[in-house]
Amino acid sequence: MENVEHVDVDTPFGKPSNSIVLGDLSGVRVAFLPRHGRGHRFNPTHIPVRANIYALKTLGVERVISVSAVGSLKEEFAPLDLVIPSQLIDRTRLRENTFFDEHIVVHVSIADPFCAPTSQAIHRAAQAMDVNVHSGGTMVVMEGPAFSTRAESFMYRSWGADIIGMTALPEAKLAREAEMCYATWLGSRTTTQDPGEPYFRVDSVEAKQILDSDPDNTVVVDVRRDDEWVTGHASGAIHIPIDDFADRIGEVPQDKTLLFICAAGVRSGLACELASSFGYNTDNLINVEDGTPSWIAAGNPTSYGNDP
C-alpha cells in the first residue's frame, strides 16, 4: 500500500480492536483492521464488533471484506480451499449484535447476509489466482473460543452446514444495520477438517515412547513463548513460538514424526493443523496434549534456559 497512515477512532461503543491502517492499494483507498487486535488479543466473544463496524463506517468504508479461518464439515471442502459462503447459521450466545438496543427499535432483513456483487468479485479474483474456490455454502458461527464437540459437528452437518467458524457474526448483521456491503472469504493455513482432526493425540509418557522407538526420525517441536521455553523444555526440541510458526515452517522437517508440545495441548494442536495445511503428512503429526509440565514431571529429558 501507498500513503499509509494509522488512525485511532473513538466510537460510542468503545475503542475498535486496533488502530485502523489506511492506504492506497492499486488506486483504491482501503482500510485494514485486525479484528482480534494486534497480537491476537481478543477472543471471538470479546471482539468489539460494534466499535469496529462503527469506526469503519465513520471513515467512509462502503464494502467490508472479512477473512477468517474455518473448519470444514464436508469432505469436498478440503484444507487450503477458499469458501465464499452465501448463508449463515447463528449459534452465538454472548455477543452484542445490534446498534439499536436503546432508544429506538430497528428491524433489518438478514435473509441474505452477504453482499452478492462483492462475493462474486472475490470469486473471480480467487479463480484468477488459480486456487480451489467454492462459491456458496452455509457457515455455522459458533461462540468459541473452544471448538465444537464431535456430536455438535455431526449435528451441524445434518442441518446442511458446510463450514464452521467464529467471527462472521455479528459482523454481517451489524454491517447490514450500518448499510455497508459485507462479504467474506474463508479458509487459510489454519483450516482443519472437523469433526476429524489431522493429527494424533498422545500424553507425555506415550510421546517419550514414540521418541525412544525411533529417535533418528522423531522431532519434538515446542511452540510456547520464549519466556516459557527457558523455564524448561524437552531436550533437543525445536523451538518455534506459535505466533511465528507459519513464517518459520521451513524449519520443521517434513520427513520425520513430529511431536508438537506446548503447555496444555491447545497451541500444539494449532501447530499440527498448520503443518497439515502446509502439506505435512498427517500420519506424522502428533499433539502432546498434556504439555511440557507433564513432560517434566514424568522425568523425561529436560533442558533449561537456552540450552538445546
N, C-alpha and C positions, 0 to 999 in steps of 0.2 A: 504494500500500500504506500501511497504517497501522501504528503501533507498530514501526517499522523499527529493526533493530539489525544490526550486523556482528559475526560470530562467527568467531574463528580456532580451528581444530580441529587437534590433533596426532593422527596415526594411526601404527600400526606400519609403514605403508608410506610415511611421509614426509608432507609438507605437501600439502594439496589445491592445486588450481590458483590459488585465491584465497580471500580471506575469503568466508564464506557470508552472504548477506543474508537475514535472517529478517523476516517481517512478516505482517500480516493482510490478506488480499485477499477482499473480499466475505464476511467472516466465517470464512474458512478460513485456517489457518496455513500459510504457504508458505515454501519456501527456494529461493533463486536462487544458482546457482554458474556463472560463466563458465568453461567447460571449457578454453578456450585461455588463461585468465588475463586480467586487465585489461590492455588494450593489445595483446592477441593475441600473447602471448609464447611459447606452447608450440606447436610444430608437431604434427601428428596423432600422430606416432610417440612423442613425448615428453610427451604429456598424462599426468599422474599419475592414471590412471583408477582404480587400486585405492584410492588415497588419497581420491579424490573420492567413490566409492561408499561406502567405509567411513565417511567423515565424515557423509554424508547419512544413512546408517543409524543412526549414533550419535545424531543429532539427532531421530530418530523419524520420518524420512521413510518413507512407505509406498509411494508411487507416484512414479515418475520419468517426467517428460515431457521428452524431449530435442528440441531444434530444430537443424536442420542445413541447410546449403546443399548442393545436389547437382546433378549433371549428368543430363540425360535421355538415354536410349538409344533412346527411341521417340518418333516424331513426335506421338503422341497425348498425351504428357506435355510440355506446352508450357511455355516460360518463364512464371513467375509462378503456375503451377498449384501446388497443395498436394498432396502424396502422403503417404498413411498406409500404409506398407508392411506386409506380413504375413510376408515371408521375407527371409533374408539369405544371401549367399554370402561366405565369409571368404577374402579374398586378402591379409590382413595377414601379416607375417612376423617383426616385430621387437618385438612388444608382450607385456608381462606380462598373461596373460589368465585367471589363476585366483588365488583366495585360498589354494588348497590345494596349494602346491608344496613344502611342508615338513611333516614330522611325521605327516601324515595325507593319505590319498587319498580324494577325494570325486568321484563321478560324478553329474552332473546332466543331465537331458534338456534339450536346446535345440531340439528338433524344431520347436516353435512359439515363436520367440524373443520375440514381442511379446505383451503383455497385451491380450487381446481386448476386455474391457469398457472399458478406458481408451482403446483405439484407436477403439472405437465412439463414446465420448463426445467425442473430438476431432473425429471425422467430423461428428457432429451440430452441434457448435459451429461448425465451418467452414461447414456448409450454412447456418446461421443468419446468417453473415456475408456470404452471397451471393458466395462465391468459388468458383472452379472447383477441385473437390477430387476426388481419386481414392482410393478405399478399396481397399486391397490392392495387391500388386505385389512384385516381388523386387528387392532392393537389393544390389549388389556393394559390399563395403567393401574399398578398396584401401589400401596402406600410405601412399602420399603421401610428402612433400608435392607432388611432381611429379604432374601428371595422367597418364592412360594414353596409350599410343600409339594411333594410329588402328586398327592391327591388333588390339590388345587390346580396344578398344571394340567392334569388329565381332565379335570372339570372344565377348565377354560377351553381346552382343545375340543371338548364335546360341544361347547357353545358355538364353535366355528371360528374361534380366535386363531390368529396365525402367529402373532408375536406378543411379547410381554416386556414392559418397561416400567419406568417410574416417574417420568418427567413431562410427558406431553400434556398432562392435566395438572393443575388448572390453566396451564398456558393457553391452550386452544380456546377455552371458554372466556378467559379474560381478554385475549386478543379480539375475539368476536365482539365483546362488550365495548371495547375501545375502537371498534370499526377498523381494525387492522387485518390485513390478509395474512393468514398463518398457514404454513406448510412445514413438513418435516421430512428428513430422510434419516433412515435408521440403519444401524449396522456399523460396526467398527471393529477394531482389533480386540475389543473385549467381548465380542458376541459369543455366546455359548448356545448349545442346543439343550434346552430344557424340555422334558424332565430328566433327560440323561445328563451325564457330566463327561467332559473329555479328559478325565483323569481318574486315578485310583486314590482311595483314602487309606492311610495306614497310621498307626501310632508310632511313637519314637522307638519302641522296642522292635517292632516289625521293620522300621526303617533301618535300624542298625543291622538287622539280619540280612536285609537286602544288600546293604553296603558291604558286609563281610563276605557275602556269597560271590560277589564279582566286583572287587574294589577297583579294578582297572577300567571298568566300564560303567561305573556309577559315580555320580557327582551330586553333592549337596549344594543347593542354591539358597542362600539366606537373603530374604527380601525385606528385612527390617531396616529401620533408620540407623544412621551412623551411631547415635548415642546408645542404641540398644545393642548393636553389634559389639561394641567394646566391653560390655558387661559380661560377655560370654557367648561363644558360638561354636558350632560343630567344627572340629579341627579339619582343615583342608577345604572348607566350604568356599564357594564363590560368593562374594558379597555384592549384590546389586539391589539397592533400595527400590521398592515397588514404584515410586514416583519416577525413577529413571529407567525402569525395565524396558519399556518399548524402545527407547533410544539406544539402549545397550544390549539389545537382543543378540547381536552378533558375538557377544562374549559367552553365550550359552551354547555348549556343544550340542550338535544335532544327532550325533551318533552314539549317545550314551543314555543310560537310565538316569532320570533327573528327579532328585528328592528335594522338593521345594518346602521351605520351612520359614515360619515367622514366629509370632508369639502364641497364636491360638488358632491358626488354620484359615483365617479369613484372607489375609493378603497373599498367602502362599497359594490358596485356591485361585485367586485372581491371576497370579503369575502363571499357574497351569493353564488357565483359559487363554491368556495372552499367547503363551507358547503354542497352544493348539491352533490359534487363529493365524499364527505365523507359519503354520505348516509342519510343526513338530509332530512326530509320531505319538499319538495319544496313548499307545501301549507303553510308552516310556515316561509318561508324566505321572508323578506321584505327589500327593499332598500329605505332608506330615501334620495331621490336623491337631495334635495335642501340643505342638510347638516346641520352641527351644527350652523353656523352663523344664518341661518333662524330659527332654533330651539330656539336659544337665543333671536333673535329679536321678535319672536312670544310671548315671555313672559312665555315660558314653564319652568318647574322647572330646575334650573341650579346650578351646584356646581363649585367651582374654586379650583385651586391648586390641592392637592392630596386628597381633601375631596371626599367621595363617592357620 
